């Protein structure tokens, strides 16, 4: 089976990577079911990349139904160490206009119907999540975005993840602004939490599609508006990925981020109390810590 160290999870409007060569589609089965779709592995700028459309080709899966555990597990099983997430977001700040790009640095969880961890059945793990996005990968994405020259990109923002699939009420939108949130979306969680548990470096290119419904001078957000603005940003997101592909370090041990060691001090369960079948199930994620 082909392998890749870099993974790209495409959000609304991004269902395939343009310019990918030596393409092979891979079906991966995981302990948590099937991922959103087949994973496409090919080369971008000569670098192997694994691409997965978050909502499936044809946009068949709603935010709450995304098999996030299967998606991250499948990428991990293919050797992925870095994940670039492309996500549609609403802007909660006037200076972040529709069609701007943002490299967020914080998350706020308002989901309520999703499983937020891989670990269960006698294995308790508490990962540090104070910095939910990998600073190394985020820095590379920001640098590449700024080099494009014709794209407005913002560094750092707080993304509030809501349940969906309906968009916010005005009361919710105004409350999130009052809390200090900058972006709103439906898919960053539990994806980012699971990436941390899988010791994957995870960062996001957030594509602003609308002003949510807090901005009185704007018409109410519609799916048509979101898709139209996102389509304009998809090409720029792919340009950033092409620039970043060759810059991502081959060896994560040389980096200052803690993503590759996220589980080192996070497993609370006495190793002798972990059932053998549970150790076997989680060997992909934590096997090196069971010895």
N, C-alpha and C positions, 0 to 999 in steps of 0.2 A: 504494500500500500504506500502511495506517495506521502511525503511528509513536508511540513513547512513550519518555520519558526514564527512567522508573522500571520496573524489572522485579521480579517476585516469582516465586521458584522454590519451589513447594509440595512438601513432603516427604510422608512416610507420613501418610495421613488427610486431606490437603489437596489435593483434585483440581480444585477450582473456587473462584473468589472470589465470596463472597456480596455482594449489593448492587451489583454492577458494572452500569453502564448503557451504552447505545450500543455493545453488544458486537459484535465481529466476530472470526471465527476465521481465522487466517492460517497457511498451509502454507509453510514456509521450507525451501529446499534449501541445503545448505552444502558446502564442499569436503570435509567430514568426515562426510557422510551426513545423514540426517534427524534432527532433534531428537526428544526423547522423545515428543512429541505435537504436535498443533496448538497454536499460541500464541494465546491469547485476549487481544484488546486491547479495552479499554473504559475507562470513567471511574469512579473512586472518589473521592468528594467533589469531583467536577468536575475531577479530575486524570487524564490518560491513564496507564494502567498496562498493561504486558504481563505476562500470567500464563502460566507453564509448569509443568505437573505433572512433577516430576523422574522419577517412576516410570511415567509414563503413566497415563491414566485407566483405572481397573480394576486398578491396581498390577500392571503386566505386566512391569516391568523390574527385575531384581535389582541391588543396589548395584554390583557389579563390571561389569555390562553397561550401565550408564547411559552414553549417548553425550554425555559432558560437553563435549567439544570442539564438537560440533554444537550443543548447548544454548547455550553462551556465545556462539558465533559468530552463531547465529540472533538472539539478543537484541541483540547489538552491531549487526547489520545493520538492525535496526528502530529504531536510534537510542538504545537503552538506555545510560544512563550510571551508573545506580545499581541494584544488585541486592540485594534483601532475600531471604535464604534462610531458609526455615522447615524445621527439621530435628528429627527425633526423636533423643533421646540417652538413654543410660543414665547414672545418677549414680554417681560413684566417691567421693562425700563425703556423710556422713550429713546435713549441714545443707542439702544440695540434695535436697529430697524429690520423689518422683514428683508430677507436675502443677505443679511450680515451673517458671518460665521463667528462662533465663540468656542474657545477652549476652556471649558469650565474646570473649577478646582474643588467644588464642594457639592454635596448632595443632601437633600432633606426628604425623608421618606414619608409619603402620605398614602402608600398603598395599603390594602387591607385584605386582599384575597389571594396572596401569593406565598409560596414557600421560599424562605430567605436563606436556606442553608442546604448544603449537600448532606451534612452529617446527622445521623439518627440511629436508632436501634442499639444503643449502648456505647456510643462514641460522642463525647461532648467537646466541642471546639469553640473557643472564643477568640476570633481574630481581631487584631487592632484595625480600626477602620476610620481613624481620625482624618486621614488624608485619603479619600476614596479613589482618587485618580493618581496614576503613576506620574511623579514629577518629571522623570527622565523622558518618558514618551510624550507627555504633554508639552514639554519644552521643544522637542523635535517637531511636533506638529505646528506649534506656534511659529517657530522659525521658518518652516516651509511655507506656511500660509502668508506670512509677511513678505516673503520673497516673490510671491505671485504679482504683487504690485497693484493689480486691478481689483483686489478683493478687500473689503473692510473686515478686519478680524479683531476680536476683543479678547484680551488675556484675563482669565479668571472670572468666575461667576458662580453663583449658587443656583443649582438646578433642583427644583422641587418636583418629585415624581408623584403624580396622582394616579388613581386607579384607572379611570377611563371605563369604557370607550367614549362616553359623552365628554364634551369639553366642559370647562368650568362654568359655574354661575358667576355673576358679577360680584356677589358677596365673597365668594371664595377667591376670586382673582384679586380683589382689593385687599383681602386679608393677607394673602401671600406677599403682596407688595409691602404691606405694613410690617411683615415679619422679616423683611430684608431679602426676599427671594428675587432672583434676576431672570430666571428661565423656568418654564414649566413644560413638562413632557410626561410620557406614559411608559417609557421602556427602559430607563437607565437602571432601575431596580426591579428584581434582585440581581440583574446581570452583573453589575459592578461588584456586589458582595460575593457572588459566586466566583468571579474571576479572582478575587483576593484569596478565597479559600483554595482555589486551584493554583495559587502562587503564580498567577499570570499578571504581567504588567498591562494595565488597562487604562486607556485614555479615550477622549471623545472629541469629535468634530461636531459641534451642535449647529444645526442649520435653522436660523430663525425664519419662520414662515408667516408669522402674524403677530399682532399685539394682544393676543388673547381677547378678553372682552372688557378689560378695565378701561381701555382707551376710548373715551366717549366720542371722539371725532372719527373713529373708525367704524366701518360696518362690522356686524357680528361675524366672528370667525366661522367659516364653513369648510367642509372637506375639500371643495373645489379650490378655494383660496390656498389652503395648505399645500395641496398637490402642485398647483401652479408655481408657487414660490419655491417649493422644495426642488422641483425639476430644474429651476435656474441655478440652484446651489449644488446639485449632484455633480455636474462637470467639474466645478471648482474643488469639491471634496476629492474627486478622483485625481485631479492634478496634484493635490497635496500628497496623496498616497504615493504617487509616482516619485515625487521628490524625496519623500521620507524613506522609501523602501531601502535604498542603499546606505542610509545613514544610521539605521537601527543597529546597535552593536551586536556582533555575532556571539559575544560572550557576556552574559549578564553579570558575572562575578565581578566585573570591573566597574559596575555601576554603583551609585550611592543609594539607590532606592532599596526598600526593604521587601518589595514584592516577592522575590524569589525565596525568601525565608519567612513568609507570613505564618506558617504553621509551626515554626521552630519552638515557640514558647506558648502556643495556643491550645495544645491538646491537654485538657484537664483530666481526662480519664486515666486511671492507673492502667498502664499497658497490660498488666497481668489480668485485668478485669474486662478487657475488650474481647468479645467473642471471636473465635477464629474466623467465622464466616464474615464478620464485619471487617476484620483486618483484610481479608481477601477482597471484599467488595471495594474497599477504599485504597487498595494498594497503589492505584494510579496516582492518587492525590497525596497520600500520606505514607506510603510504604516505607520510605527511607527513615521515618520516625518511629516505626514499630520495632526495629531491631533491638 
